[in-house]
Amino acid sequence: MTPRPHTFTFYSYKGGVGRSMALLNVAYTLHTMGRHVLIVDLDLEAPGVSGFLRRNDELEPHPDDQPDVLDLLTDVLPLARWQSGSPTRPEVPVLATYLRAVKSEKFAPPRNPRFQRTRLDVLCASDERDYTARLAALDIASLTADDLAETGNVLREIFLRHQFQWARELDGDPQPTPYDYILIDSRTGFTETSGLCIGPLADRLVIFCGLNDQNISGTAEFLKVVGLKPGPRTEQWDDDDDISDTAHSARLGKKPSLLVATPVPTGDMEKKEERFSAMERTLLVRPDHAISYHPRLSLFETVFLRDYPREIITREYNDLTDSILSLVSDHPRQLGAKVVPAPHSDAPSANDDSSIPLRFAPFTNEDSSTPLRYAAMLDEDGTAQLALYLRYLADDLSKKGAGSSGTEADTLFAAANEKYRAAIAFKPDDHKALNNWGLALYDQAKQKLGDDAYKLCADACQKYQMAINANPASHEVLNNWGLALAAQARLKGGSESDTIYAEAGRRYEAAIAIKSRNHQALTNWGTALAAQAQLKTGVEADALFAAAIQKYRDAVSMNPESHEALANWGLALKDHSMQKVGLESVKMKAEAAEKFKNAHAIKPDNVRILTDWGAVLAAQAQQTNAPEADDLFSAAAQKYSSALSLQPDNHAALYNMACLESLRKDSTSALSWLHRAITAGYALTREKLDGDTDFAPIRDTPEFKSFVASLPA
């Protein structure tokens, strides 16, 4: 459905067929689905809708002199005449001046209480002033066909342009919002007023017909006069007219129209079927819906959905509402086709806490409001189930994105973002979906550089903030938030990074306060401190490295099998050693190698552990002499080779092999490994090689100079 009002005129050739009450019941039903509805009573000679609403005290109080539908028409007619050539342009009426609101306590219960209640307003006829005299003064009967058409056009523009401030979500910011549906109660028969209602003012018609001959023959004449022909419709009326959906599209047109048989008595099935056959023979189309006769309507009108939801007639009004939704592509079936993606062969299966819908159609993202519109039509259980399914799909796409690179990864992450966004639209307080969305953004940031990476980390932090708002006790969210902040700090650099690292530390501290034996948060906190230490020197760096190592020590004491804590501990020792000299530096590197050895024993197939272990062995080799140095270089090469046997295109292992061969003064082998790294997708630059002291032994060789010159700056 396009984001604009759709106008339905409810028409009947004869009165007494339940048209006005059907309109009211449809209006209240649409309102329960999170739709903004304006009811317009244009049955000016017998305003039944207005009478029901007044008698049942459905409307909010209003000033005695508040203008009504007659006043609006009186104010619109000069504008319509000006459109037809009158010299003076009158003021355009402000629709809000003429409207009354239904009392909130009169609303039927919403399908999804997670969202703000929508508007249910009425443009009614007031009997508190001299209505008969004002109607006579309006003198609609004197209007020409052109006047009526222009009046309809002007009214339509006023309805379409009217907006009010509203926020769908309970804590959202109000935005200018139009009505979704404008339901017009028309005058019966062939009159100027009914002509106004069914002309350009209306997008679509709902035609009510009794089963007796007078109703059927009158309705047949009406269809003939207005050019509504039965049969398959091949020409689309507007963008929301889905003529391909033959099972649910209108069978009368060109202007899409529904035919409703009403009131249909109970019992006497043979006679009833005979009358339906007579209707079909005369009108050449079988009715789309039948509304049963209900004794209540002969005694007192009511909103059945609200007051008697279990009555059969309530289901019939619901069915009619479904058809109205279908005529403008706003039915849950149609919205679901835009929101819920088709399952694929490796889609996650349903868990115990989910119930996966049986039918899905391809996902599109034509309108960002579609998930919200869909969610408002579902009950809480249905909303939760769809949100869970969309989260599973988003998690799957995010995992694939993290395992890919380049354009392919960006495409997968973008699709994951859309699924997370839809899941949150259905269930705004789903802290797991928000947390996983943050993780997806963080994983994407790890594939980016500079401002792109920083912005993705900032977006991830925003999702973590929303997740904590939804569930303040989630230590997992706080830990992941710390990771994103630490990444931002590394990207920012300088003094400003200290503030961000401190923020990350507070998140880890809060996570540990919730779960005291949280070895993962301790490990990540240690890594953030070690990264910050690398930006410092002297005593300040020593203090930060010492704090980092203490976090790793605490993490390992909690979980001796934490290979990640051991590996990061080894890396911190190696990095700290680079700021030291002599025996202290040698000792730190030996400790680092021991930590990598212990981590490898726990996780022998971890490529990163092998690569970092090789790097510290190569660093040790540079601080000793042959033959011990040669043994250490060989041990480092063996670690890199093991890493590459697990992951042949690992950039770090390939580059480190090049560094090692350079330190061995073998320029040919070093260049061969650099070429392999580039072939594997490593974005090597002149700046990178110029700043790496490992290439000092071969930097002046002609072949290395030539290679460096061939690289991008």
Secondary structure, DSSP 8 states (H G I E B T S, - for coil): --SS-EEEEEEESSSSSSHHHHHHHHHHHHHHTT--EEEEE--TTS-HHHHHHHHTT-B----TT---HHHHHHHHHHHHHHHTT-SS------GGGG-EEB-GGGS---S-TTB----EEEE---SSS-HHHHHHHH-GGG--HHHHHHHHHHHHHHHHH--EEE-SBTTS--EEE--SEEEEE--SSS-HHHHHHHTTT-SEEEEEE-SSHHHHHHHHHHHHHHT-EES---S--STT--TT-TTTS-SEETTTEEEEEEEE-SS-HHHHHHHHHHHHHHHSS--SEEEE--HHHHH----HHHH-TTSHHHHHHHHHHHHHHHHTT-SHHHHHHHHS----TT-----TT----S-------S-TTHHHHHHHTS-HHHHHHHHHHHHHHHHHHHHHHHT--HHHHHHHHHHHHHHHHHHHHH-TT-HHHHHHHHHHHHHHHTT--HHHHHHHHHHHHHHHHHHHHH-TT-HHHHHHHHHHHHHHHHHH-HHHHHHHHHHHHHHHHHHHHHSSS-HHHHHHHHHHHHHHHTT--HHHHHHHHHHHHHHHHHHHHH-TT-HHHHHHHHHHHHHHHTT--HHHHHHHHHHHHHHHHHHHHH-TT-HHHHHHHHHHHHHHHTTS-TTHHHHHHHHHHHHHHHHHHH-TT-HHHHHHHHHHHHHTT-HHHHHHHHHHHHHTT----HHHHHT-GGGGGGTTSHHHHHHHHTS--
